[in-house]
Amino acid sequence: MSVIDLASNKVIASIEVGKAPVGVATSAALSRTYISNVDGQSISVIDSQHYQVIQELPLKGSPVGIALSPDSKTLYVADWFEDKVLALNTADLTQQRTVSVGKAPAGIIVSPDGKQLYVANRDSNDVAIIDTGSMQIIHRIAVGEHPFGLGLSRDGKQLYAVNVYSNSVSMIDTQTHQVNTIKVGEHPYCVTVSSDGSRVYVTNTQSDNISVIDVVQQKVISIVPVGGYPEGISFDHANQRVYVANWFDNTVSVIDASNNKLVETIATDKQSRAFGQFIQETAH
């Protein structure tokens, strides 16, 4: 795993984790970063201050998407092979509860109040909504074909599901569950949302670019070329930048959110992948 200092946009550390790392969840409050290792069937726990792995948690299945609760007390893990979501206590990584979801759960994201958990079930073509208090599914929303990445506005009102095979994004009202569909590029993968919720950024892996969506107009207003096979994408709220992990190029592209222009390309370790919120925000 590469650690990038956002002030200088330089790689400042490289950390060995498990096999085929993909998912990222990070907490400034805990000074911890969690990595899901798909082929390694484990979660790596990293001390974010000292840049070292302090624990490796083996799992029966294969973790893909991971996300932290707003209070950083619970780590949610989407288990791709077992078709379920695990809730782990971050204090000791003991398993609190599990819930069966759809087939091949991938993207996972928590509402700002921590009360709901959204899961993209790739092979069920839906998004499951889980009540975190009971860890039970309270609703399912049909979306496009093979939903993978999820994004959520900071106010929690709009959820975005990236449909890989449909070349689209499902825009979901989290209160009414109404779904609107927006076409994007080829083989979209991940999504992130601007601070004010007015823009949505989607990686198009087979187009080597980013689609920028205007939420009010519900259409793509800009296309930004980046590196080869862009997968992960995350919004830097402090600096109003968008960071994109380009798998084939071993780079991270930096986009200025004020004008949707590529401003820098950062060389990283081989096979740059990131799935989830991989920018650590400042602790409050």
C-alpha positions as CSV (number, residue, x, y, z in Angstrom):
1,M,0.0,0.0,0.0
2,S,1.2,3.5,-0.9
3,V,0.8,6.4,1.5
4,I,0.5,9.8,-0.1
5,D,1.0,13.1,1.7
6,L,-1.7,15.4,0.3
7,A,0.2,18.6,1.0
8,S,3.0,17.6,-1.3
9,N,1.3,14.8,-3.4
10,K,4.3,12.6,-2.8
11,V,4.5,9.0,-1.7
12,I,5.9,9.0,1.8
13,A,5.6,5.3,2.8
14,S,5.0,1.9,1.2
15,I,3.4,-0.8,3.4
16,E,3.2,-4.6,2.8
17,V,-0.3,-5.9,3.3
18,G,-2.2,-9.0,2.3
19,K,-2.7,-10.5,-1.1
20,A,-4.7,-8.5,-3.7
21,P,-5.6,-5.5,-1.5
22,V,-8.6,-3.6,-2.7
23,G,-10.9,-2.0,-0.1
24,V,-9.9,0.9,2.1
25,A,-11.4,2.5,5.2
26,T,-9.5,5.0,7.3
27,S,-10.1,6.7,10.6
28,A,-8.1,9.8,11.8
29,A,-9.7,9.4,15.3
30,L,-8.3,6.0,15.7
31,S,-5.1,6.6,13.6
32,R,-6.0,3.4,11.8
33,T,-6.4,2.3,8.2
34,Y,-8.2,-1.0,7.3
35,I,-7.4,-2.8,4.0
36,S,-9.4,-5.7,2.6
37,N,-7.3,-8.4,1.0
38,V,-9.5,-10.2,-1.5
39,D,-7.2,-13.1,-2.4
40,G,-5.6,-13.1,1.0
41,Q,-9.0,-13.5,2.7
42,S,-8.0,-11.1,5.4
43,I,-8.2,-7.5,6.8
44,S,-4.9,-5.7,7.4
45,V,-5.0,-3.1,10.2
46,I,-2.4,-0.3,9.8
47,D,-1.2,2.2,12.3
48,S,-1.6,5.4,10.3
49,Q,1.0,7.3,12.3
50,H,3.8,4.8,12.1
51,Y,2.9,3.3,8.7
52,Q,3.0,-0.3,9.8
53,V,0.7,-3.3,9.9
54,I,-0.3,-4.0,13.5
55,Q,-2.8,-6.8,13.0
56,E,-3.9,-9.3,10.3
57,L,-7.4,-10.7,10.7
58,P,-8.1,-13.9,8.7
59,L,-11.6,-14.3,7.3
60,K,-13.5,-17.4,6.0
61,G,-14.7,-15.6,2.9
62,S,-13.3,-12.9,0.7
63,P,-13.6,-9.2,1.8
64,V,-14.2,-6.5,-0.8
65,G,-15.9,-3.3,0.3
66,I,-15.2,-2.1,3.8
67,A,-16.6,1.0,5.7
68,L,-16.4,2.5,9.1
69,S,-19.3,3.8,11.2
70,P,-19.2,7.6,11.9
71,D,-18.0,7.0,15.4
72,S,-15.3,4.6,14.2
73,K,-16.4,1.9,16.6
74,T,-17.6,-0.6,14.0
75,L,-16.0,-1.8,10.8
76,Y,-18.4,-3.2,8.2
77,V,-17.1,-5.8,5.7
78,A,-18.8,-7.0,2.5
79,D,-17.9,-10.7,2.1
80,W,-17.9,-11.4,-1.6
81,F,-17.8,-15.2,-1.3
82,E,-20.2,-15.7,1.6
83,D,-22.8,-13.2,0.4
84,K,-23.0,-11.4,3.7
85,V,-21.9,-8.4,5.7
86,L,-19.9,-8.6,8.9
87,A,-19.9,-6.0,11.7
88,L,-16.6,-6.0,13.6
89,N,-15.7,-4.2,16.8
90,T,-12.7,-1.9,15.9
91,A,-11.5,-2.2,19.5
92,D,-10.5,-5.8,19.1
93,L,-11.8,-6.8,15.7
94,T,-14.2,-9.3,17.2
95,Q,-17.3,-10.1,15.1
96,Q,-20.4,-8.6,16.5
97,R,-23.0,-9.6,14.0
98,T,-23.6,-10.7,10.4
99,V,-26.4,-10.4,7.9
100,S,-26.9,-12.3,4.7
101,V,-27.4,-9.8,1.8
102,G,-27.5,-10.4,-2.0
103,K,-25.1,-12.2,-4.3
104,A,-21.5,-11.0,-4.5
105,P,-21.8,-7.9,-2.2
106,A,-19.2,-5.3,-3.2
107,G,-19.5,-1.6,-2.4
108,I,-20.6,-0.6,1.1
109,I,-21.2,2.8,2.7
110,V,-22.7,4.1,6.0
111,S,-25.2,6.9,6.4
112,P,-23.9,10.0,8.1
113,D,-26.0,9.3,11.3
114,G,-24.7,5.7,11.3
115,K,-28.2,4.2,11.3
116,Q,-28.2,2.7,7.8
117,L,-25.8,0.7,5.8
118,Y,-26.0,0.5,2.0
119,V,-24.6,-2.6,0.1
120,A,-24.3,-3.0,-3.6
121,N,-25.0,-6.7,-4.5
122,R,-23.3,-7.1,-7.8
123,D,-24.9,-10.4,-8.9
124,S,-28.3,-9.5,-7.6
125,N,-28.5,-6.2,-9.4
126,D,-29.8,-4.4,-6.3
127,V,-28.8,-2.3,-3.3
128,A,-29.7,-3.6,0.2
129,I,-30.4,-1.1,3.0
130,I,-29.5,-2.5,6.4
131,D,-30.7,-1.1,9.8
132,T,-27.4,-1.1,11.8
133,G,-29.2,-1.3,15.1
134,S,-30.8,-4.7,14.2
135,M,-28.5,-5.6,11.4
136,Q,-31.5,-6.6,9.3
137,I,-32.3,-5.7,5.8
138,I,-35.2,-3.1,5.7
139,H,-35.4,-2.5,2.0
140,R,-34.0,-3.5,-1.4
141,I,-33.7,-1.2,-4.4
142,A,-33.4,-2.6,-7.9
143,V,-30.7,-0.8,-9.9
144,G,-28.7,-1.5,-13.1
145,E,-26.6,-4.5,-14.1
146,H,-23.7,-5.4,-11.8
147,P,-23.7,-2.6,-9.3
148,F,-20.3,-2.2,-7.7
149,G,-19.2,1.1,-6.2
150,L,-21.3,3.3,-4.0
151,G,-21.2,7.0,-3.1
152,L,-23.3,9.1,-0.7
153,S,-23.8,12.8,-0.4
154,R,-22.6,14.3,2.9
155,D,-26.1,15.0,4.0
156,G,-27.1,11.4,3.3
157,K,-29.9,12.3,1.0
158,Q,-28.6,11.0,-2.3
159,L,-27.0,7.5,-2.9
160,Y,-25.2,6.6,-6.0
161,A,-24.7,3.1,-7.3
162,V,-22.3,2.4,-10.3
163,N,-23.7,-0.2,-12.7
164,V,-20.7,-1.8,-14.4
165,Y,-22.5,-3.7,-17.2
166,S,-25.1,-1.0,-17.8
167,N,-22.5,1.8,-18.2
168,S,-24.7,3.9,-15.8
169,V,-25.1,5.3,-12.4
170,S,-28.3,4.9,-10.4
171,M,-29.1,8.1,-8.4
172,I,-31.2,7.1,-5.4
173,D,-33.3,9.3,-3.1
174,T,-32.6,7.7,0.3
175,Q,-36.0,8.8,1.7
176,T,-38.3,7.9,-1.2
177,H,-36.1,5.3,-2.8
178,Q,-36.8,6.8,-6.2
179,V,-34.2,5.9,-8.8
180,N,-33.0,7.9,-11.7
181,T,-30.4,6.6,-14.2
182,I,-27.6,8.5,-15.7
183,K,-25.4,7.1,-18.5
184,V,-21.6,7.4,-18.1
185,G,-18.6,5.9,-19.8
186,E,-17.5,2.3,-20.5
187,H,-17.3,-0.1,-17.6
188,P,-17.8,2.3,-14.7
189,Y,-16.5,1.2,-11.4
190,C,-16.4,3.7,-8.5
191,V,-18.0,7.0,-7.5
192,T,-17.4,9.9,-5.2
193,V,-19.4,13.0,-4.3
194,S,-18.3,16.6,-3.9
195,S,-18.6,18.4,-0.6
196,D,-21.7,20.3,-1.5
197,G,-23.3,17.3,-3.3
198,S,-23.6,19.2,-6.6
199,R,-21.1,17.0,-8.5
200,V,-20.6,13.3,-8.8
201,Y,-17.4,11.8,-10.2
202,V,-17.3,8.3,-11.7
203,T,-14.4,6.2,-12.9
204,N,-14.8,4.6,-16.3
205,T,-12.3,1.8,-16.4
206,Q,-12.4,1.0,-20.1
207,S,-12.6,4.6,-21.2
208,D,-9.6,5.7,-19.1
209,N,-11.5,8.8,-17.9
210,I,-13.8,10.3,-15.3
211,S,-17.4,11.3,-15.9
212,V,-18.4,14.4,-14.0
213,I,-22.2,14.5,-13.3
214,D,-24.2,17.6,-12.5
215,V,-26.7,16.4,-9.9
216,V,-29.4,19.0,-10.7
217,Q,-29.2,18.4,-14.4
218,Q,-28.7,14.7,-13.9
219,K,-26.3,14.4,-16.8
220,V,-22.6,14.3,-17.5
221,I,-21.2,17.8,-17.9
222,S,-17.5,17.0,-18.2
223,I,-15.1,14.1,-19.1
224,V,-11.7,14.1,-17.6
225,P,-8.9,11.9,-19.2
226,V,-6.8,10.1,-16.5
227,G,-4.5,7.1,-16.4
228,G,-5.0,3.5,-17.6
229,Y,-8.0,1.6,-16.1
230,P,-9.0,4.0,-13.4
231,E,-10.8,2.2,-10.5
232,G,-10.8,3.9,-7.1
233,I,-11.8,7.5,-6.6
234,S,-12.1,9.7,-3.5
235,F,-12.9,13.3,-2.8
236,D,-10.5,15.4,-0.7
237,H,-12.9,17.8,1.1
238,A,-10.2,19.8,2.7
239,N,-8.4,20.8,-0.6
240,Q,-11.3,20.3,-3.1
241,R,-9.4,17.7,-5.1
242,V,-10.4,14.4,-6.6
243,Y,-7.9,11.5,-6.4
244,V,-8.1,8.6,-8.9
245,A,-6.2,5.3,-8.6
246,N,-5.2,4.1,-12.1
247,W,-4.6,0.3,-12.0
248,F,-2.7,-0.2,-15.3
249,D,-0.6,2.9,-15.0
250,N,0.6,2.5,-11.4
251,T,-0.4,6.2,-10.8
252,V,-2.9,8.4,-9.0
253,S,-4.4,11.3,-10.9
254,V,-5.3,14.5,-9.1
255,I,-8.2,16.6,-10.4
256,D,-9.0,20.2,-9.4
257,A,-12.7,20.1,-8.5
258,S,-13.1,23.8,-9.2
259,N,-12.6,23.4,-12.9
260,N,-12.4,19.6,-13.5
261,K,-8.9,19.8,-14.8
262,L,-6.1,17.2,-14.3
263,V,-3.4,19.0,-12.2
264,E,-1.0,16.3,-11.3
265,T,-0.1,12.6,-11.7
266,I,1.5,10.7,-8.8
267,A,3.6,7.6,-9.4
268,T,2.9,4.8,-6.9
269,D,3.7,1.2,-6.3
270,K,2.5,-1.4,-8.9
271,Q,-1.2,-1.9,-9.6
272,S,-2.7,1.1,-7.9
273,R,-6.2,0.0,-6.7
274,A,-8.4,1.6,-4.0
275,F,-12.1,0.8,-3.3
276,G,-13.9,3.0,-0.8
277,Q,-13.0,6.3,1.0
278,F,-9.2,6.2,0.9
279,I,-8.6,9.8,1.9
280,Q,-8.2,10.2,5.7
281,E,-10.1,13.2,6.9
282,T,-8.9,15.3,9.8
283,A,-10.2,14.1,13.2
284,H,-12.7,16.5,14.8
